[in-house]
Amino acid sequence: MKRLLLLCLVFLPLHAGAAPAGAVLLWPGPPPGGAAPGPQRDSAKGSITQVEQPYLLVHRPARPNGVAILLASGGGYAHIEAGKESGPAAAWLQAQGITAFELVYRLPQEGGGVDAPFQDGQRAMRLIRARAAEWKIDPARIGMLGFSAGAHLAGMTAVQPHAVRYAPVDAADKVSARPDFAVLLYPVLTMQPPFDTTHAKKELLGAHPAQAARDAMSVELQADAQTPPAFIAQALDDPIAPPENSQLMASALHRAGVPVELHLFRHGGHGWGLGKPGSEPAAWPQLLLAWLQAHGWMTAP
C-alpha cells in the first residue's frame, strides 16, 4: 500500500486552474485572436499550458527603487517554465528592490495563433507603463527579460514595439510597448538555418517555412537604432539554442549603434534559470545588476 501511494505522488497529473488570486489580467475581455479552450493547466513543477486568459503576477518589493522588469519564461512556445525561470527570477529581483512582473502568455498552437504571445508581450508592457504610478515605477525604467523562447518573445517586443498586432482596447494601448532595456538569457532569436533547430521555431513556423516567414521571426534581422540596449548571456555548450543566437544578435545591435553586453560562458548548457550555485551562469544576476547600474537605470546599493 505504501509503495502504491508513493507512485501516485510521483505521477501526480497536471491540475486545472485559472489565473491566481491577485493576478492582473491583460485583456478586459476575450484576448484578440482567441485563446486556449482551457482550463489552464499547471504542473507540479510550475509548467503552464492551456492559457485561457493571459495575466501578470506582480512581485512588489517593500521599498521599490523605480525599476520594473517584465519576465517571460521559456518552454519552446509549447509550455511556460514559470517554476524554473520567471518565478525564482521574480523573487530575486524583488529582493533587489525591482518590481517584477511574471508574464503568463498564450501559446501559438493553443488557439490564439502565432501572433498571440507577441500580442500579450506588447499588452503587458503597455499595462505596466500605464499603471506605473500605482506600482511606484519609473515609466522610463521598465525592461523585459526572457529565458530561451521567452527571450524570443522579449526580443520581438523590443525590436518591434510599435508593430500593430491588435486593435486598441483601452487607454493603456496609447502608451509605448517599447522596453527601456532587454535581457536575453540563453535565447532563441534567429529562425535562419543552420541554427533553426529549436522547438520554438517548429511551434511558430512549422517544419518548412517560407523565407519571408523566417525573416519576420528572426529577431536579429529586425534590430535597428531604435532597439533598446541589451544584456545577453548564454553558454557555449548550449545543446538547445545554438550560441550563434546570442552572437548574431549582439553583432546586429553593434552595427545599429545600440549598446549591448554579451556574456558567453564556457559551460552551463541550457535552462539554467538563476544558475546553479558554483556554475558559470550563476554569475549573470550580479553581472546584470552591474549593467543596470552602469547605464543609470539603477543606483548602487
TAQUI-V287752 format. One record per residue. RES is the residue in three letters. PHI is phi in whole degrees, 0 to 359 (* if undefined). OMEGA is omega in whole degrees, 0 to 359 (* if undefined). Layout:
res | phi | omega
RES | PHI | OMEGA
RES | PHI | OMEGA
//
This chain:
res | phi | omega
MET | * | 180
LYS | 296 | 181
ARG | 297 | 178
LEU | 297 | 180
LEU | 295 | 179
LEU | 297 | 179
LEU | 297 | 179
CYS | 295 | 180
LEU | 289 | 181
VAL | 295 | 185
PHE | 258 | 177
LEU | 305 | 184
PRO | 285 | 172
LEU | 301 | 176
HIS | 243 | 183
ALA | 271 | 178
GLY | 193 | 177
ALA | 244 | 178
ALA | 299 | 181
PRO | 297 | 177
ALA | 300 | 180
GLY | 88 | 179
ALA | 292 | 178
VAL | 258 | 179
LEU | 291 | 182
LEU | 288 | 189
TRP | 242 | 179
PRO | 289 | 178
GLY | 219 | 177
PRO | 301 | 180
PRO | 292 | 182
PRO | 298 | 178
GLY | 83 | 179
GLY | 98 | 183
ALA | 206 | 177
ALA | 298 | 178
PRO | 295 | 175
GLY | 69 | 357
PRO | 286 | 179
GLN | 304 | 180
ARG | 240 | 181
ASP | 236 | 178
SER | 280 | 179
ALA | 297 | 181
LYS | 262 | 175
GLY | 90 | 174
SER | 269 | 189
ILE | 244 | 172
THR | 220 | 176
GLN | 54 | 183
VAL | 282 | 179
GLU | 283 | 185
GLN | 225 | 182
PRO | 299 | 186
TYR | 204 | 175
LEU | 245 | 168
LEU | 255 | 186
VAL | 262 | 178
HIS | 246 | 186
ARG | 261 | 177
PRO | 287 | 179
ALA | 297 | 179
ARG | 232 | 182
PRO | 297 | 180
ASN | 264 | 177
GLY | 96 | 179
VAL | 273 | 175
ALA | 229 | 177
ILE | 225 | 175
LEU | 270 | 185
LEU | 252 | 177
ALA | 235 | 178
SER | 286 | 176
GLY | 268 | 184
GLY | 135 | 177
GLY | 66 | 185
TYR | 60 | 176
ALA | 251 | 174
HIS | 202 | 183
ILE | 238 | 185
GLU | 274 | 183
ALA | 295 | 183
GLY | 295 | 182
LYS | 263 | 190
GLU | 240 | 187
SER | 293 | 181
GLY | 297 | 178
PRO | 299 | 180
ALA | 295 | 179
ALA | 298 | 179
ALA | 296 | 179
TRP | 293 | 179
LEU | 299 | 179
GLN | 302 | 179
ALA | 292 | 178
GLN | 271 | 182
GLY | 90 | 181
ILE | 268 | 176
THR | 280 | 185
ALA | 250 | 180
PHE | 234 | 174
GLU | 276 | 180
LEU | 262 | 171
VAL | 255 | 189
TYR | 253 | 178
ARG | 285 | 180
LEU | 261 | 191
PRO | 297 | 182
GLN | 262 | 183
GLU | 243 | 172
GLY | 116 | 183
GLY | 269 | 181
GLY | 87 | 185
VAL | 298 | 182
ASP | 283 | 189
ALA | 305 | 181
PRO | 297 | 181
PHE | 284 | 171
GLN | 298 | 181
ASP | 293 | 178
GLY | 296 | 177
GLN | 299 | 183
ARG | 298 | 179
ALA | 298 | 179
MET | 299 | 181
ARG | 293 | 179
LEU | 297 | 180
ILE | 298 | 181
ARG | 292 | 181
ALA | 294 | 182
ARG | 253 | 185
ALA | 302 | 182
ALA | 298 | 180
GLU | 300 | 183
TRP | 263 | 179
LYS | 59 | 181
ILE | 245 | 171
ASP | 279 | 183
PRO | 296 | 177
ALA | 259 | 179
ARG | 226 | 180
ILE | 243 | 180
GLY | 251 | 176
MET | 225 | 182
LEU | 237 | 180
GLY | 229 | 176
PHE | 251 | 172
SER | 54 | 177
ALA | 296 | 174
GLY | 296 | 175
ALA | 289 | 174
HIS | 295 | 177
LEU | 298 | 178
ALA | 296 | 180
GLY | 295 | 179
MET | 295 | 177
THR | 295 | 182
ALA | 287 | 185
VAL | 273 | 180
GLN | 227 | 185
PRO | 292 | 184
HIS | 258 | 177
ALA | 299 | 181
VAL | 277 | 183
ARG | 259 | 180
TYR | 199 | 176
ALA | 285 | 180
PRO | 305 | 182
VAL | 246 | 178
ASP | 196 | 185
ALA | 296 | 180
ALA | 299 | 182
ASP | 283 | 176
LYS | 274 | 181
VAL | 266 | 185
SER | 286 | 175
ALA | 264 | 184
ARG | 285 | 172
PRO | 294 | 177
ASP | 282 | 173
PHE | 204 | 181
ALA | 233 | 178
VAL | 239 | 187
LEU | 240 | 185
LEU | 247 | 189
TYR | 31 | 193
PRO | 279 | 162
VAL | 260 | 185
LEU | 230 | 184
THR | 261 | 176
MET | 247 | 183
GLN | 265 | 175
PRO | 292 | 5
PRO | 267 | 186
PHE | 260 | 186
ASP | 262 | 186
THR | 263 | 186
THR | 276 | 176
HIS | 294 | 179
ALA | 300 | 178
LYS | 298 | 180
LYS | 295 | 180
GLU | 293 | 182
LEU | 278 | 193
LEU | 239 | 183
GLY | 82 | 187
ALA | 282 | 186
HIS | 227 | 183
PRO | 284 | 173
ALA | 290 | 182
GLN | 299 | 180
ALA | 297 | 178
ALA | 291 | 176
ARG | 301 | 183
ASP | 297 | 184
ALA | 295 | 182
MET | 258 | 177
SER | 268 | 187
VAL | 300 | 185
GLU | 296 | 180
LEU | 282 | 181
GLN | 263 | 183
ALA | 293 | 176
ASP | 213 | 185
ALA | 294 | 180
GLN | 270 | 178
THR | 293 | 181
PRO | 291 | 176
PRO | 305 | 186
ALA | 226 | 171
PHE | 246 | 185
ILE | 233 | 177
ALA | 219 | 181
GLN | 201 | 176
ALA | 264 | 180
LEU | 291 | 179
ASP | 260 | 179
ASP | 299 | 182
PRO | 272 | 184
ILE | 256 | 179
ALA | 251 | 180
PRO | 306 | 181
PRO | 299 | 175
GLU | 300 | 175
ASN | 306 | 181
SER | 289 | 183
GLN | 293 | 178
LEU | 296 | 180
MET | 293 | 179
ALA | 298 | 179
SER | 296 | 180
ALA | 296 | 179
LEU | 293 | 178
HIS | 299 | 179
ARG | 297 | 181
ALA | 278 | 180
GLY | 80 | 182
VAL | 261 | 178
PRO | 301 | 180
VAL | 214 | 174
GLU | 240 | 184
LEU | 244 | 175
HIS | 241 | 177
LEU | 245 | 179
PHE | 276 | 180
ARG | 295 | 183
HIS | 228 | 179
GLY | 158 | 180
GLY | 67 | 186
HIS | 230 | 172
GLY | 75 | 185
TRP | 276 | 177
GLY | 56 | 177
LEU | 289 | 181
GLY | 100 | 177
LYS | 294 | 180
PRO | 309 | 180
GLY | 92 | 179
SER | 275 | 178
GLU | 299 | 181
PRO | 297 | 180
ALA | 297 | 179
ALA | 281 | 190
TRP | 298 | 181
PRO | 300 | 179
GLN | 289 | 175
LEU | 297 | 179
LEU | 294 | 178
LEU | 301 | 179
ALA | 298 | 179
TRP | 293 | 178
LEU | 299 | 179
GLN | 291 | 182
ALA | 296 | 181
HIS | 267 | 175
GLY | 85 | 177
TRP | 283 | 185
MET | 216 | 179
THR | 272 | 179
ALA | 292 | 180
PRO | 294 | *
//
